């Protein structure tokens, strides 16, 4: 009887360990998918940032190359006061 009880205990322990290993494997698989998704998002955002930086540099170059007389005049607080002041 003791031998059968020991075998049952060993079987129960092995079943629990196997269930824990399966649970860990499932969690790891979910984490791998999450990391891949985050990597994709980070890569896409990095490309977007570089594109926006190039566009901003282009805009700065265009603004610096403009004549102040032909372009938009700078805002003057005193000259552009609303009439109610």
VMD Tcl script that builds the backbone (N, CA, C; Angstrom):
set m [mol new atoms 255]
animate dup $m
set s [atomselect $m all]
$s set {name element resname resid chain x y z} {
  {N N UNK 1 A 0.816 -1.195 0.000}
  {CA C UNK 1 A 0.000 0.000 0.000}
  {C C UNK 1 A 0.859 1.258 0.000}
  {N N UNK 2 A 1.929 1.247 0.736}
  {CA C UNK 2 A 2.798 2.418 0.777}
  {C C UNK 2 A 3.404 2.712 -0.589}
  {N N UNK 3 A 3.723 1.629 -1.302}
  {CA C UNK 3 A 4.322 1.809 -2.621}
  {C C UNK 3 A 3.313 2.433 -3.591}
  {N N UNK 4 A 2.081 2.023 -3.515}
  {CA C UNK 4 A 1.035 2.575 -4.372}
  {C C UNK 4 A 0.771 4.029 -4.014}
  {N N UNK 5 A 0.831 4.364 -2.736}
  {CA C UNK 5 A 0.632 5.735 -2.285}
  {C C UNK 5 A 1.780 6.611 -2.773}
  {N N UNK 6 A 2.990 6.117 -2.711}
  {CA C UNK 6 A 4.162 6.860 -3.173}
  {C C UNK 6 A 4.086 7.084 -4.678}
  {N N UNK 7 A 3.654 6.085 -5.409}
  {CA C UNK 7 A 3.507 6.204 -6.857}
  {C C UNK 7 A 2.456 7.246 -7.204}
  {N N UNK 8 A 1.355 7.256 -6.460}
  {CA C UNK 8 A 0.304 8.252 -6.678}
  {C C UNK 8 A 0.825 9.659 -6.405}
  {N N UNK 9 A 1.592 9.819 -5.327}
  {CA C UNK 9 A 2.162 11.125 -4.978}
  {C C UNK 9 A 3.128 11.585 -6.060}
  {N N UNK 10 A 3.985 10.671 -6.536}
  {CA C UNK 10 A 4.938 11.019 -7.594}
  {C C UNK 10 A 4.205 11.417 -8.870}
  {N N UNK 11 A 3.157 10.674 -9.175}
  {CA C UNK 11 A 2.372 10.968 -10.373}
  {C C UNK 11 A 1.703 12.336 -10.247}
  {N N UNK 12 A 1.188 12.643 -9.076}
  {CA C UNK 12 A 0.531 13.935 -8.845}
  {C C UNK 12 A 1.545 15.071 -8.967}
  {N N UNK 13 A 2.718 14.884 -8.392}
  {CA C UNK 13 A 3.763 15.909 -8.452}
  {C C UNK 13 A 4.200 16.121 -9.899}
  {N N UNK 14 A 4.369 15.028 -10.640}
  {CA C UNK 14 A 4.768 15.143 -12.041}
  {C C UNK 14 A 3.687 15.837 -12.869}
  {N N UNK 15 A 2.446 15.530 -12.593}
  {CA C UNK 15 A 1.343 16.182 -13.304}
  {C C UNK 15 A 1.324 17.688 -13.026}
  {N N UNK 16 A 1.554 18.047 -11.771}
  {CA C UNK 16 A 1.577 19.468 -11.403}
  {C C UNK 16 A 2.749 20.181 -12.070}
  {N N UNK 17 A 3.911 19.529 -12.063}
  {CA C UNK 17 A 5.080 20.128 -12.704}
  {C C UNK 17 A 4.864 20.270 -14.211}
  {N N UNK 18 A 4.279 19.264 -14.813}
  {CA C UNK 18 A 4.003 19.326 -16.250}
  {C C UNK 18 A 3.015 20.454 -16.553}
  {N N UNK 19 A 2.002 20.621 -15.717}
  {CA C UNK 19 A 1.029 21.710 -15.909}
  {C C UNK 19 A 1.720 23.065 -15.770}
  {N N UNK 20 A 2.644 23.183 -14.809}
  {CA C UNK 20 A 3.368 24.441 -14.625}
  {C C UNK 20 A 4.265 24.736 -15.823}
  {N N UNK 21 A 4.915 23.710 -16.350}
  {CA C UNK 21 A 5.782 23.895 -17.513}
  {C C UNK 21 A 4.951 24.335 -18.718}
  {N N UNK 22 A 3.810 23.715 -18.918}
  {CA C UNK 22 A 2.927 24.093 -20.028}
  {C C UNK 22 A 2.468 25.536 -19.862}
  {N N UNK 23 A 2.122 25.913 -18.637}
  {CA C UNK 23 A 1.692 27.286 -18.359}
  {C C UNK 23 A 2.825 28.267 -18.660}
  {N N UNK 24 A 4.038 27.934 -18.249}
  {CA C UNK 24 A 5.191 28.794 -18.531}
  {C C UNK 24 A 5.447 28.909 -20.036}
  {N N UNK 25 A 5.308 27.817 -20.758}
  {CA C UNK 25 A 5.506 27.844 -22.201}
  {C C UNK 25 A 4.459 28.727 -22.881}
  {N N UNK 26 A 3.229 28.652 -22.417}
  {CA C UNK 26 A 2.177 29.491 -22.984}
  {C C UNK 26 A 2.458 30.967 -22.703}
  {N N UNK 27 A 2.862 31.267 -21.472}
  {CA C UNK 27 A 3.191 32.648 -21.121}
  {C C UNK 27 A 4.360 33.161 -21.956}
  {N N UNK 28 A 5.351 32.326 -22.168}
  {CA C UNK 28 A 6.502 32.708 -22.970}
  {C C UNK 28 A 6.096 32.974 -24.413}
  {N N UNK 29 A 5.217 32.152 -24.948}
  {CA C UNK 29 A 4.738 32.357 -26.320}
  {C C UNK 29 A 3.996 33.690 -26.443}
  {N N UNK 30 A 3.172 34.012 -25.463}
  {CA C UNK 30 A 2.459 35.299 -25.477}
  {C C UNK 30 A 3.438 36.461 -25.381}
  {N N UNK 31 A 4.456 36.323 -24.545}
  {CA C UNK 31 A 5.458 37.384 -24.410}
  {C C UNK 31 A 6.235 37.576 -25.705}
  {N N UNK 32 A 6.556 36.477 -26.384}
  {CA C UNK 32 A 7.277 36.590 -27.656}
  {C C UNK 32 A 6.452 37.331 -28.690}
  {N N UNK 33 A 5.167 37.056 -28.745}
  {CA C UNK 33 A 4.282 37.756 -29.688}
  {C C UNK 33 A 4.223 39.244 -29.337}
  {N N UNK 34 A 4.118 39.541 -28.057}
  {CA C UNK 34 A 4.059 40.937 -27.611}
  {C C UNK 34 A 5.340 41.673 -27.968}
  {N N UNK 35 A 6.477 41.045 -27.750}
  {CA C UNK 35 A 7.761 41.674 -28.070}
  {C C UNK 35 A 7.870 41.918 -29.573}
  {N N UNK 36 A 7.429 40.980 -30.395}
  {CA C UNK 36 A 7.458 41.163 -31.844}
  {C C UNK 36 A 6.572 42.332 -32.269}
  {N N UNK 37 A 5.396 42.426 -31.673}
  {CA C UNK 37 A 4.493 43.538 -31.998}
  {C C UNK 37 A 5.097 44.872 -31.584}
  {N N UNK 38 A 5.677 44.916 -30.389}
  {CA C UNK 38 A 6.300 46.154 -29.919}
  {C C UNK 38 A 7.484 46.542 -30.799}
  {N N UNK 39 A 8.228 45.552 -31.267}
  {CA C UNK 39 A 9.350 45.819 -32.155}
  {C C UNK 39 A 8.854 46.417 -33.471}
  {N N UNK 40 A 7.760 45.881 -33.993}
  {CA C UNK 40 A 7.179 46.419 -35.230}
  {C C UNK 40 A 6.732 47.865 -35.041}
  {N N UNK 41 A 6.082 48.132 -33.925}
  {CA C UNK 41 A 5.607 49.494 -33.653}
  {C C UNK 41 A 6.797 50.445 -33.500}
  {N N UNK 42 A 7.813 50.025 -32.779}
  {CA C UNK 42 A 8.996 50.864 -32.576}
  {C C UNK 42 A 9.695 51.148 -33.900}
  {N N UNK 43 A 9.804 50.143 -34.739}
  {CA C UNK 43 A 10.435 50.330 -36.041}
  {C C UNK 43 A 9.643 51.312 -36.894}
  {N N UNK 44 A 8.327 51.163 -36.903}
  {CA C UNK 44 A 7.471 52.062 -37.684}
  {C C UNK 44 A 7.566 53.496 -37.149}
  {N N UNK 45 A 7.561 53.655 -35.838}
  {CA C UNK 45 A 7.656 54.992 -35.253}
  {C C UNK 45 A 9.011 55.626 -35.542}
  {N N UNK 46 A 10.075 54.833 -35.560}
  {CA C UNK 46 A 11.400 55.351 -35.872}
  {C C UNK 46 A 11.431 55.872 -37.311}
  {N N UNK 47 A 10.831 55.116 -38.241}
  {CA C UNK 47 A 10.757 55.577 -39.631}
  {C C UNK 47 A 9.959 56.865 -39.725}
  {N N UNK 48 A 8.840 56.932 -39.012}
  {CA C UNK 48 A 8.008 58.138 -39.028}
  {C C UNK 48 A 8.774 59.343 -38.481}
  {N N UNK 49 A 9.517 59.137 -37.415}
  {CA C UNK 49 A 10.289 60.236 -36.810}
  {C C UNK 49 A 11.338 60.741 -37.795}
  {N N UNK 50 A 12.025 59.825 -38.458}
  {CA C UNK 50 A 13.038 60.240 -39.436}
  {C C UNK 50 A 12.406 61.003 -40.600}
  {N N UNK 51 A 11.250 60.552 -41.048}
  {CA C UNK 51 A 10.544 61.249 -42.127}
  {C C UNK 51 A 10.139 62.651 -41.684}
  {N N UNK 52 A 9.602 62.758 -40.480}
  {CA C UNK 52 A 9.193 64.062 -39.961}
  {C C UNK 52 A 10.390 64.993 -39.777}
  {N N UNK 53 A 11.527 64.453 -39.346}
  {CA C UNK 53 A 12.727 65.275 -39.197}
  {C C UNK 53 A 13.195 65.813 -40.550}
  {N N UNK 54 A 13.152 64.968 -41.586}
  {CA C UNK 54 A 13.544 65.427 -42.931}
  {C C UNK 54 A 12.584 66.506 -43.425}
  {N N UNK 55 A 11.289 66.313 -43.178}
  {CA C UNK 55 A 10.307 67.309 -43.606}
  {C C UNK 55 A 10.517 68.630 -42.878}
  {N N UNK 56 A 10.812 68.554 -41.596}
  {CA C UNK 56 A 11.041 69.760 -40.810}
  {C C UNK 56 A 12.296 70.488 -41.292}
  {N N UNK 57 A 13.344 69.734 -41.609}
  {CA C UNK 57 A 14.553 70.359 -42.140}
  {C C UNK 57 A 14.260 71.047 -43.477}
  {N N UNK 58 A 13.440 70.413 -44.295}
  {CA C UNK 58 A 13.066 71.008 -45.578}
  {C C UNK 58 A 12.300 72.316 -45.358}
  {N N UNK 59 A 11.389 72.304 -44.424}
  {CA C UNK 59 A 10.612 73.513 -44.114}
  {C C UNK 59 A 11.524 74.622 -43.608}
  {N N UNK 60 A 12.450 74.279 -42.702}
  {CA C UNK 60 A 13.396 75.283 -42.190}
  {C C UNK 60 A 14.239 75.854 -43.320}
  {N N UNK 61 A 14.654 75.004 -44.226}
  {CA C UNK 61 A 15.453 75.464 -45.359}
  {C C UNK 61 A 14.641 76.411 -46.222}
  {N N UNK 62 A 13.379 76.085 -46.467}
  {CA C UNK 62 A 12.524 76.955 -47.276}
  {C C UNK 62 A 12.281 78.292 -46.583}
  {N N UNK 63 A 12.079 78.250 -45.289}
  {CA C UNK 63 A 11.818 79.495 -44.538}
  {C C UNK 63 A 13.056 80.369 -44.524}
  {N N UNK 64 A 14.222 79.785 -44.318}
  {CA C UNK 64 A 15.457 80.564 -44.286}
  {C C UNK 64 A 15.763 81.179 -45.643}
  {N N UNK 65 A 15.348 80.517 -46.709}
  {CA C UNK 65 A 15.612 81.012 -48.057}
  {C C UNK 65 A 14.622 82.056 -48.529}
  {N N UNK 66 A 13.558 82.285 -47.808}
  {CA C UNK 66 A 12.537 83.245 -48.230}
  {C C UNK 66 A 12.953 84.664 -47.910}
  {N N UNK 67 A 12.480 85.586 -48.750}
  {CA C UNK 67 A 12.628 87.013 -48.463}
  {C C UNK 67 A 11.606 87.396 -47.412}
  {N N UNK 68 A 11.965 88.239 -46.481}
  {CA C UNK 68 A 10.994 88.652 -45.461}
  {C C UNK 68 A 9.902 89.522 -46.069}
  {N N UNK 69 A 10.207 90.255 -47.161}
  {CA C UNK 69 A 9.207 91.113 -47.784}
  {C C UNK 69 A 8.191 90.304 -48.587}
  {N N UNK 70 A 8.638 89.217 -49.201}
  {CA C UNK 70 A 7.718 88.436 -50.013}
  {C C UNK 70 A 6.991 87.367 -49.190}
  {N N UNK 71 A 7.514 87.064 -48.043}
  {CA C UNK 71 A 6.911 86.038 -47.213}
  {C C UNK 71 A 5.934 86.616 -46.208}
  {N N UNK 72 A 5.635 85.874 -45.211}
  {CA C UNK 72 A 4.734 86.317 -44.151}
  {C C UNK 72 A 5.511 87.214 -43.197}
  {N N UNK 73 A 4.933 88.355 -42.906}
  {CA C UNK 73 A 5.596 89.299 -42.006}
  {C C UNK 73 A 5.571 88.752 -40.587}
  {N N UNK 74 A 6.603 89.026 -39.816}
  {CA C UNK 74 A 6.601 88.570 -38.429}
  {C C UNK 74 A 5.488 89.265 -37.641}
  {N N UNK 75 A 5.013 88.602 -36.632}
  {CA C UNK 75 A 3.911 89.115 -35.818}
  {C C UNK 75 A 4.433 90.203 -34.887}
  {N N UNK 76 A 3.803 91.355 -34.938}
  {CA C UNK 76 A 4.168 92.471 -34.063}
  {C C UNK 76 A 3.005 92.706 -33.105}
  {N N UNK 77 A 3.241 92.539 -31.820}
  {CA C UNK 77 A 2.197 92.645 -30.823}
  {C C UNK 77 A 1.559 94.039 -30.818}
  {N N UNK 78 A 2.359 95.058 -30.866}
  {CA C UNK 78 A 1.846 96.419 -30.783}
  {C C UNK 78 A 1.067 96.826 -32.032}
  {N N UNK 79 A 1.558 96.448 -33.199}
  {CA C UNK 79 A 0.910 96.840 -34.457}
  {C C UNK 79 A -0.352 96.024 -34.709}
  {N N UNK 80 A -0.395 94.806 -34.234}
  {CA C UNK 80 A -1.533 93.921 -34.495}
  {C C UNK 80 A -2.499 93.817 -33.323}
  {N N UNK 81 A -2.540 94.877 -32.514}
  {CA C UNK 81 A -3.458 94.868 -31.375}
  {C C UNK 81 A -4.897 94.943 -31.844}
  {N N UNK 82 A -5.789 94.190 -31.221}
  {CA C UNK 82 A -7.210 94.311 -31.558}
  {C C UNK 82 A -7.720 95.708 -31.178}
  {N N UNK 83 A -8.778 96.182 -31.819}
  {CA C UNK 83 A -9.276 97.546 -31.586}
  {C C UNK 83 A -9.780 97.774 -30.165}
  {N N UNK 84 A -10.179 96.751 -29.450}
  {CA C UNK 84 A -10.747 96.981 -28.121}
  {C C UNK 84 A -9.680 97.280 -27.059}
  {N N UNK 85 A -8.390 97.309 -27.421}
  {CA C UNK 85 A -7.342 97.659 -26.443}
  {C C UNK 85 A -7.072 99.099 -26.435}
}
mol reanalyze $m
mol bondsrecalc $m
mol representation Tube
mol addrep $m
